[in-house]
Amino acid sequence: MTLFEIIFIAVLSLYFIHLVVFSIGASKKYPKVNDDALPSSTVIVAARNEEDKILECITSLDKMEFPEGKLEIILVNDHSTDRTGDIISEFIKDKPKFKLLVPEKAIGSLKGKTNALANAIKFAAGEIILTTDADCNVNPLWAKTMASYYQKDVAFVGGFTTQEDKTSFGGMQAIDFLYLLTIASGALNLGKPLAAIGNNMSYRKSVYDEIGGYENIPFSITEDFRLLMAIWNLKKYKCIYPIDQNSMITSKACPDFPTLFWQKKRWAVGGMESDFISYLIMVWGYISKAAILLTPLFFSLTALYLCIFKIAVDYFFVKPVFNRLRVRMKFSHFIAFEIYYTLYVLMLPFIVLPSRKVKWKGRTF
């Protein structure tokens, strides 16, 4: 057996073990409160130049089921230069549960989406804050399901997001989302926050106020994870990430590679704020993908079998999640994901380390 094969076996063994651990964590189940005990909730959507998506989003929000008088929806027009504000105003004019907000000032040093969210939270009346994005469609049971997990000791509940998979390009992004969110879910449920996604997350407003709000958190382009960490660091409450099809959201996939590039760079720059354990997990995943790419240079039947084993491990890690969420997963999309995921993970350090500049929604951070 060659040195490369020995290293490859060791790397894939640990890769396999950590995916098993994440699967165990993600499979944890949590109790729910009855409908008559659901806490009042506020849904917040920050929108900037989303005229081609916002109507579909707010139409889905309007169809949500929730006890009468216990749900409000705040739509933040984050200084859009297109028709986003007009579309929102026209849609909500006869719908009292909707409110439109245009942030007039920056709170502290906040900017962009974080400032929009912070402004909305100050006006929110709900005990629970739920956030999603303007390019998302929500399940009619989304808000109700997320709120139902708020036992007295729970401060944060994360949700799963998939993406439209009409093409292989969209399908591989959908698998990427659920793959990464399953890792986030498994890790958080086992006591280690690794990630959160702002288009499907929720938290207690009282706990948000307890940490001092976004203005008391160091600015980050991944404000969702920063907020989760601030809540987690209080060491007083439970933060959970259940897999539940009724709390799943569907978002639009990035339409092209440039948009996808900036999304991944934004996440990677935010990920640089992680701790040692998080880096260790990322580095191990990086090494496993590097070994796949190096296989043609050290070709052998053993190395080929190990590549097949790695692909099978990924498949059987993510496929059960698709099944539980009742979302289809085409095998052709999975193969596209394996190629795309391997390449972008290997490229990220060379993209992020020279420059942390990120372009997003017409702004540069």
N, C-alpha and C positions, 0 to 999 in steps of 0.2 A: 504494500500500500504506500502510495507516495505521500510526501509531506502535505501537498495541497489537499489530497483526499482526507487526511486526518484532520486538518484544520476545518475543512468544509463540513465534516461530520460533527465536529465539536460545535461549530457555529449554528448549524441547523438543529442540533439537539436542544441548545438553549433557546433558539427561536421558537421551536415547537413547544417547549415548556412554558415560555411566557405567553404564548397564544392560548394554551390550555388554561392557564391561570386567569387570563382576561375573560375567557369564555365562562368560567365558573363565576366570576364576579358579575358579569353581565346578566347571568341567568337568575340572579337573586330576585325574589319577589317581595313586595312591600304591601302592608295593609292600606286600605282606603277608607275614607269617611263616607257616610251616607249622603245622599243628595240634600237632605234637609240640614246637614251640618257643613255644607260647602262654604268656605270663606268667601267674602266678597272679593272680586278680582278686577283688575284693570289690565287690558291689553294695550300695548304701546307699539306703534309702527312708525319708525323714522324713515321718511321717503325723500329722496333727492333726485330730481330728473328721472322719474319713473313713469312717464305718461303712457308708455306702451305696456306697462305691467300692473299699475296700481288698481285699475278697475277690477281686474280679475281677483286680486288679493282682497279688496274690501268687500267684494260680493261674497266671497267665501266666509269672511268674518261675520257678515250680516246673517249668515245661515247657521251660526253656532247656537247650540242648545245650552241654556244656563237658567237657573232659577230666576224668576222675574225680579227685577230691581237690584240684582246683585252683581251685574256686569256692566262695565263701561269700556269704551274703546277710544283711545286717544290717537289720532293720526297727526304726526308732526311733519309739516311741510318744511323741510330743511333748506329754505331759500332756493327752491327750484327755479330754474330759468326757462322751463318748458311749461306745459299745461297741467302738470301734476296737481297744483293747488286748485285749479278750476274744476278738474275732474272730481276731486274729493268733495269740494263745496257742493257741486250739483248732486252728487250721490247721497250725501248725508243730510240734505236740507229738511227732510221729513222723518229723520231717524234720530230720536233723542238720545239713544245710547252712544252715538258717535259724537266726538268732539274734535275740532280742528285747532291745532296750535301751530303758530309760527314763532320760533324762539327769537325774542327781540334782543337778547344780550347773552354774552358768554358768562357761564358760571365759573368763577375762578379762572384758571388757565385752560379750561376744557375747550375742545374744538371739534368740528365735524360731527359725526354721528353720536359720539359720547356726550357732547353738549346738548344735542337734540334730545337724547334720552333723559339726561339729567333735568332738563327743563320740564319735560312731561311728567316725570316722577313727582316733582314738586306739586303738581296739580292733581295727581292721582288720588282717588278716594278709596280704592280697593285695598284690602289687607294683603293681597297677593299681586305682584307685578308679573305679567307674562309679556315676553317680547317675541316678535317675529319680524320678517323683512318684507318689503314691498314686492319682491319677486317670488313670494311664496303663496301657496294655497293651503288653507288649514282644513283639517278634518272637522266636521260639524261638532264632534265630541271633544275636540282638542282642549279648549279652555276648561271644560268640566272635568276632563280626565286628569289634566295637570293639577288642578286645584284639589282633586280628591285625594292626592297623596300627602296633603299637608296635615299630618298628625301634629300635635302640639310641639314636638321637639324637632320638626323638620323645617329647615330654613331655605333650602335650595332643591329644586327638582329640574333635572335636565331632560330633554326630549330628543327623539331621533328625527333626522331630516333625510329624505331621499331626494333624488332629482329626476326630472323627466327623462325617459330613456328611449325617445323616438328614434335615435340614431346610435351608432356605436360610440360616437364622440360623447353623447350625453350619457349613454349607458355605462361607460367606463368611469365617468364622474360620479354616477349614482353609487357604483360599487365602492369607489374611493371614499365617498362620504360615509357609507354605512360601515366600512372596514375601520376607518379612523374613529367613528363614534362608538363602535363596539369596544374598542380599546379604551376610549375615554370612560365609557359606562363601566366596564369591568374594573378599571383601576379605581374609579371613585367609589364604587360599591364595596371595594376591598380596603378603602381608607387612604387612597393616594390620588389626589386630583392631578390629572394630566392635561385636560382640555375641556372646553365647553364651547357651544356654538350659539351665538346670539340670536339666530333666527328661530330657535326653539329652546327657550330656557325660562325659568321663573324663580322668584325668590320673595321672601317676606319683606314688605315695605318697612316694617319696624326694624328688621335686622339691617336692611340697607341704610336706614337712618342711624342705626347704632354704629356702623363703621364709618359714618360721616359722608356717605354718598360717593359718587364718582369723583367729586372735587377733592376728596381726601385720599384718593388712590393715585399713585404715579401714573402719568399719562401713558397709554399704550394703544397701538393700533389694533390690538386684540383685547378690547375692553371687557369682553365677556369673560375671558379666563382670569383677568386681573380681579374682577368682581368676585368670581367664585373663590379665588385664593384668599381674598380679604375676609369673606364670610367663613371659609374653612379655618383660617388662622385665629378666629375667635375661640375655637375649641369648645363651643357651647351647644352647637346644634348639629343635626344630621344633614348631610348633603347626599342626595341619592340620584340615581340615573337609571330608572327602570326601562326595560324594553316593553313598550305597550303600543299596539297598532292604533289605538284610538287617540294617542297623543302624538302621532306622527304627522309631519308636515312634508309637503312636496314643493321644492323650489325649482326655478328655472336653471338649467345647466348653463355654464359659460358658453356663449355662442361661438367663440373662436379661441385660438391659441394665445393671442396677446392678452385677452381678458383673463384666461386661465393662468397665464404666467404671473400676472399681478396678484391674483387671488392667492396662489401658492407662495409667492414671495412675501405677501402680507402675513400669512400664517407662519411662515418660517422665521420672519423677523420677530414676530410675537413670541415664537417658541424659544428664541434665544434668551428670554427672561426666565427659563425653566431652571430647576434645581439639578443637583448631581444625579439623582435617580432617574429623572426624566431624560437627561442627556445620555445616561447609560443605556436606556431602552432605545433611544434614537440611534445611538452608535451601533448597537447590536443589530438593529434592523438594517443599518447602512452596510455593515460588513456582510450580512447575508446576501444582500443584493449585489454587492461588489463581487462576491464569490460566483454568483450566477453569471455575471458578465465576463468573468475571467475563465469560465469553464472551457470555451473553445481553445484557449491557449494551453490548457493542461488536460486535454480531452482524454477521457477513459470511460469505460462502461459504468464504473462506480460513480464518477462525477455526473454522468448523464442521469443515472438513477436518482442521485441526490437532487438534481434540478427538478425532476418529475415529482419527487417527494415534497419539495418546497412548494411547488404549485398546488399539489394536492392539499397540503396543510392550509394554505390560504383559502382554497375553495371550501373546505369543510369547516373553516373558521367563520366565514361570512355567510355561507348558504343557509345555515339554520336561522340566522337573524332575518334574512329575507323571508324565510318561511313563517317565522313568528309574526313578522309585520305584514304578512300576506302581500308581499311585493314580488313580482316576477324577476328572475335573474337569468338572462340569456347567456349561454356558455360562450358565445362569440364576444359578448360584451366583457365577460370575465377574462378572456384571453387578451383583449385589448387593454383591459385594466392592468394585467400583469406586466405587459410591455411598458405601458405608460408609467406605472407606479415605480418600476425598477429604474427607469431612466430619469424621472424627475427627482427621485430621492437622491440619486447619485450626483445630479447636477446642482442641487440646492446649495451646498456649501460654496461652490464657485460663483453662485449668483448672489448670495447673501453676504458673504464675508467682505468682498470689496466695497459694497455699498448697501446701506440699510434704507435707502430712499424707496418709498412706496407710492405708487399712484393709484388712487381709488376714488371712484365717483367724482371725477373731475378735480380732485384735490391731490396735492403732494404732501406726504408726511415724512 
